[in-house]
Every structure is written in structure tokens, then in C-alpha cells.
Amino acid sequence: NHTIEATATNICGSHTSQISVSVNETPTIEVSSPPGDCIGNTAVVEASGADSYQWTNNNQVSSQTGNPVEYTISETTTETVTGVLNHAFVSCESEETFEILAFQLPQIEILGNPEICDEDTLTLIAEITNGTPDYSISWSEQNASALDSILIIEASLGLNYVIADVVDANGCESTEGIGITVYDLPTVEAGANVEFCDQPILTNLEENFPLNGYWDGLGIIDQDNGTIDP
């Protein structure tokens, strides 16, 4: 605080008057915020040093006048908070900037043939892009592979969907699924037992069901038609 003096003079004399000048402090704003978080998450930011606050909303903010506030993270932005400190006859304000750091989510693409026969080996590969390595990958099915990015299982008729989950070095997580079609194995009937004389008379085995397929065994000379030389 200080005093300013004014003096006026004319032919009649002079007169002096004084006023007192008070200089009020501006607020010193401090902001506490997390160093960064995954896209889609919220970051709680709190300011101190003033009586009231006004926040920018380059990322969506829960309240532009609250304290603390929550930012919904969609991208990396620089935000500003304006703090107002109220004095007896005047209000003083100052600003502080801070960064909202957005971590990219990892993206999963599941590669492999989702159509398979019952009891065959199903192999799927999780290909990861974006996010921050290293990645940790888990599957909805018990995995026989030594690599977590590759799923190896025996297909069964109850299997219709497989899910892969990935978490990156920042703790950001994504999930992807793939539909699986497991085809039933055919039921094969070779027909009734037959007897032959020990002589080279070629005979076709014709009572098999279903058609097609192939024959195998001692004396079979044509696997496609079931021709046997007894």
C-alpha cells in the first residue's frame, strides 16, 4: 500500500490532498492433474490458490466453473484454468495452463479361418496396432500356444465365439471377438459284412452311407468306388 499526494496552486495559494492506494495480490494458481490416461477415461483435475475458477473445454469437462472437475479424454489438449481471488473492493484473476495427455487405445484384428470341422485344430492370431507396446493378450478359451498372440485350441461343437483382450503398457484395454462355425463330422456306415471266394473277382462295395468319401483296407484297389479284389 502507498499514498499519492496531489497539490493544486493558484494566486490564492495552494491545497494538497492525499489518497491511499491499495494493491491487491493476484492469485497464484496451482493445478493437480494426472500425467495422462486412456482415451475414453476421465481425468480429475483440481486447482488451488483462488476463490473461484473457470475451465476451458477442449476436452469435454464436467463443469466449467466447478472445482475439482472431470475431463473426458478424447485427445491430447492444452487446457487453461482462470482463477479469481476476491478482495474487499476488487477481484483479481490469473491463468494457469496444463496438459491433458491422451493415450491411444490398442486395436485388435483377429486373423484366421473361423470355419472348421469338429475336433480339428483352430488357430487364430491377434494382430495389434496402436496403443503402446508391450502388449498383454488373453483369450476367452484355454490356450495351448506358448505365444499369447496366437490361440491354438481343439474345435468342438459348442464353440461359437472367441474373444481376445489386449492391455498395453499404459494400461489401456481393448476387446475384439470373432464368430466361429464348427461343422459336425459325418456319420459313416460301411454296410453289412460281406463274404467272397478266394478268387480274383472284382466287386464294388455299394452299401456305404453317405456317398462319396473313400474306402481303405486290405484288397481295396479303387478307393473312390470301393472296388475290392478279394
Disulfide bonds with the S-S distance in Angstrom:
Cys38-Cys172 2.06
